[in-house]
Amino acid sequence: MSGTLYGLGVGPGDPELITLKAHRILKACPVVAYPAPDDGESFARSIVSEYLDPSQTEIPIVIPMRVERFPAARIYDEKADEIAGHLKAGRDVCVLCEGDPFFYGSFMYVFERLSGEFDCQIVPGISSLMASAAALQRPLAARNDVLTICPAPLDDGTLLERFSSGDAIAVIKIGRHFARIRRLIDEAGLMARAGYLERVSLDEQKIMPLARVPDDKAPYFSMILIYKGAEDWIGNLEMPVEGMTG
Amino acid sequence: MSGTLYGLGVGPGDPELITLKAHRILKACPVVAYPAPDDGESFARSIVSEYLDPSQTEIPIVIPMRVERFPAARIYDEKADEIAGHLKAGRDVCVLCEGDPFFYGSFMYVFERLSGEFDCQIVPGISSLMASAAALQRPLAARNDVLTICPAPLDDGTLLERFSSGDAIAVIKIGRHFARIRRLIDEAGLMARAGYLERVSLDEQKIMPLARVPDDKAPYFSMILIYKGAEDWIGNLEMPVEGMTG
């Protein structure tokens, strides 16, 4: 009998922000796969490293940061084959996913290659979206607010249109798009209502008004939250939040 | 020294879908508050009932299902005073929140009354949004999709406008708005791309194409997910999903 493939949400960064279910499955799986950069540590693995056991087989899925689509697809093909080998041999495999597996996660690339052939279970995780609102100490959305989630790589026109509708906006996948996104938010007249968050729930967490971010760049694991109804609280962001650097 | 007020996300329903952090804090708090209906059990409390201890003081926050704004505000005022009494006496208090405390949660009504005076920490929880995508076995949003979250009580015009933009749409807080929402989704030409989910992650979970929901009503804890890019998978929703009744 084949093993089960688990898409395991490991949350935003704090090892305590994984679910009891993810923790149990992680400890029970003989094979653990995770995305990894071509230099440095896997963020997903680092979140749960204290729960791993040396007896577990690890499969890093190394995707170079800047690649064309074709090589990335080939890497996923190869790693899916490797995972399939374990599943066919009856071994359960969990794939670690930062945040939630199905909220803009890379797990879909493994899922789409293997879910047709193998039993697959998704264990949802705490998204950085919810962790960011918790860190800001401000509801993400309430009552009848419309909340819109916008990936930063979208073009200027689409982003400006989305910024103009809805009550609360989260901009994700910022990274190298930071300077452009900040300019667009300014253009939309929303700078005073935008908060910037980086590495939320970790010791090195940074939270500050977007207007006060000193650099013109941001890491991939950063987020901008725009609260259209907000008045002057963004400017006071230092006050209630620990780990603030702005 | 005053106690700390915790807003504790307890997830979508499965007791295993709470975080290690929420589990630890819940067990350590001498006082546990939670929203409750005026008849029947508190859903938030039922999720974590196995982790509670008889020595903990419980504070149900009973909000009648159909009340004017004023009495609800008065109830929150009274319960906030009761919680404040415990905090002033140095006792930590956790307030249980279905899903995530700051994602359309009622915790904000307690938070806005007490966070100015007391130390407050928010522990994010698994939202039913992520749990629904996990149950559907379909990414909620991927790559550069725009995801829009729409509360069902919004008026027809606003909802139709939101349905027409964005790539994926989640309609929440459905309850008595179900028949109207289904008609609007049909009007927008999106019926074949809409999935209906109820009581996700619990044994009584129901998942089916929206078109096949037999009744013209739905519970409050239900959700509709619209995947605009979906082709024919919604119609095949029975196949891969356990607990399906449609």
Contacts between the chains, C-beta under 8 A, distances in Angstrom:
chain1	res1	chain2	res2	distance
A	7	B	134	7.8
A	9	B	126	8.0
A	9	B	130	7.3
A	11	B	19	7.1
A	12	B	124	7.8
A	14	B	21	7.0
A	15	B	20	7.8
A	16	B	19	6.5
A	16	B	20	4.7
A	16	B	21	3.9
A	16	B	24	7.2
A	17	B	19	5.1
A	17	B	20	7.5
A	17	B	21	5.8
A	17	B	124	6.9
A	18	B	19	6.4
A	18	B	20	6.3
A	19	B	11	7.1
A	19	B	16	6.5
A	19	B	17	5.1
A	19	B	18	6.5
A	19	B	19	5.7
A	19	B	20	7.7
A	19	B	126	6.5
A	20	B	15	7.8
A	20	B	16	4.7
A	20	B	17	7.5
A	20	B	18	6.3
A	20	B	19	7.7
A	20	B	20	6.6
A	20	B	23	6.3
A	21	B	14	7.0
A	21	B	16	3.9
A	21	B	17	5.8
A	23	B	20	6.3
A	24	B	16	7.2
A	100	B	130	4.4
A	100	B	133	7.7
A	100	B	134	8.0
A	100	B	140	7.9
A	101	B	134	7.2
A	102	B	130	6.9
A	102	B	133	4.1
A	102	B	134	6.3
A	102	B	138	7.1
A	102	B	139	4.3
A	102	B	140	5.0
A	103	B	130	5.9
A	103	B	133	7.2
A	103	B	139	7.8
A	103	B	140	5.4
A	103	B	141	6.5
A	104	B	141	5.6
A	104	B	142	6.2
A	104	B	143	7.7
A	104	B	145	7.7
A	105	B	139	7.4
A	105	B	142	7.8
A	108	B	139	4.7
A	108	B	142	5.4
A	111	B	139	7.7
A	115	B	137	6.8
A	115	B	240	7.7
A	120	B	137	6.8
A	122	B	133	7.5
A	122	B	134	3.7
A	122	B	135	7.9
A	122	B	137	6.3
A	123	B	134	6.9
A	124	B	12	7.8
A	124	B	17	6.9
A	124	B	126	5.0
A	124	B	130	4.0
A	124	B	131	4.9
A	124	B	133	7.3
A	124	B	134	4.4
A	125	B	126	7.2
A	125	B	130	7.0
A	126	B	19	6.5
A	126	B	124	5.0
A	126	B	125	7.2
A	126	B	126	6.4
A	127	B	127	7.3
A	127	B	130	6.2
A	130	B	9	7.3
A	130	B	100	4.4
A	130	B	102	6.9
A	130	B	103	5.9
A	130	B	124	4.0
A	130	B	125	7.1
A	130	B	127	6.2
A	131	B	124	4.9
A	133	B	100	7.7
A	133	B	102	4.1
A	133	B	103	7.1
A	133	B	122	7.4
A	133	B	124	7.3
A	134	B	7	7.9
A	134	B	100	8.0
A	134	B	101	7.2
A	134	B	102	6.2
A	134	B	122	3.7
A	134	B	123	6.9
A	134	B	124	4.4
A	135	B	122	7.8
A	137	B	115	6.8
A	137	B	120	6.8
A	137	B	122	6.3
A	138	B	102	7.2
A	139	B	102	4.3
A	139	B	103	7.8
A	139	B	104	8.0
A	139	B	105	7.4
A	139	B	108	4.7
A	139	B	111	7.7
A	140	B	100	7.8
A	140	B	102	5.0
A	140	B	103	5.4
A	141	B	103	6.5
A	141	B	104	5.6
A	141	B	149	6.7
A	142	B	104	6.1
A	142	B	105	7.9
A	142	B	108	5.4
A	143	B	104	7.6
A	143	B	151	7.3
A	144	B	151	4.5
A	144	B	153	5.4
A	144	B	154	5.4
A	145	B	104	7.7
A	145	B	151	7.1
A	146	B	148	6.5
A	146	B	149	6.7
A	146	B	150	5.6
A	146	B	151	7.4
A	146	B	154	7.3
A	146	B	158	7.6
A	146	B	162	6.0
A	147	B	148	7.4
A	147	B	149	4.3
A	148	B	146	6.5
A	148	B	147	7.4
A	148	B	148	5.1
A	148	B	149	7.6
A	148	B	166	7.0
A	149	B	141	6.7
A	149	B	146	6.7
A	149	B	147	4.3
A	149	B	148	7.6
A	149	B	149	7.8
A	150	B	146	5.6
A	151	B	143	7.3
A	151	B	144	4.5
A	151	B	145	7.1
A	151	B	146	7.4
A	153	B	144	5.4
A	154	B	144	5.4
A	154	B	146	7.3
A	158	B	146	7.6
A	161	B	165	7.5
A	162	B	146	6.0
A	162	B	165	7.5
A	162	B	166	7.8
A	165	B	161	7.5
A	165	B	162	7.5
A	165	B	165	6.9
A	166	B	148	7.0
A	166	B	162	7.8
A	240	B	115	7.6
